[in-house]
Amino acid sequence: MEFQNDIQDYIRCEIETLKKLDVEAVNAALNLLLETQKNHKRIYVFGNGGSSATASHIQNDFGKGVSEYTEDKFRFQCLNDNVPTVMAIANDIGFEEIFRFQLQGVLEPGDIIMAISGSGNSPNVINAVEYAKDCGSKIIGLTGYDGGRLKELSDISLHVPVNSMQITEDIHMVFDHLMMSIFYRHLCGRSHLD
């Protein structure tokens, strides 16, 4: 099979989408994350499916990758990583509550939310974001497609303007590694090439 044209089409779409990203929104996200780190507050990150893997990866990159070289650690907590807790909430209460339930009673002033949803309309993500907003938390939302409800609710929208879940998820990881690399340089005095 000859897939070269399909490969080129995918790469072309990825490049075109990357060029459309809102650099000012990424800068605002970096500054909010930095403020949250300096104030020793938590960053709750979560998503479903591929977005749950991205959320877990973000926690790793900041909780170990950047924090290994900083005195003030980033306090990321990934809400989809504790499978027994997620399954118990889903079974006993409902899947739409798996993230909100974990935030109830523990979200503190100054804590922020990093919510990931390709469609921007995942009910469990939206429920948690609405709860967090009611508590006064700022929201960084990572979305694709038209951004859905999450884009509307976000204080900072890291939106991927493309109708492709695969490219959306690719670029959500670009956001992670881009921000990690910038902090790696500016907070740790290290190059991402080290």
Buried (B, 14 or more C-beta within 10 A) or exposed (E): EEEEEEEEEBEEBBEEBBEEBBEEBBEBBBEBBBEBBEEEBBBBBBBBBBBBBBBBBBBBBBBEBBBEEBEEBBBBBBBBBEEEBBEEBBEEEEBBBBBBBBBEEEBEEBBBBBBBBBBBBBBBBBBBBBBBBEBEBBBBBBBBBEBBBBBEBBBBBBBBBBEBBBBBBBBBBBBBBBBBBBBBBEBBEBEBEE
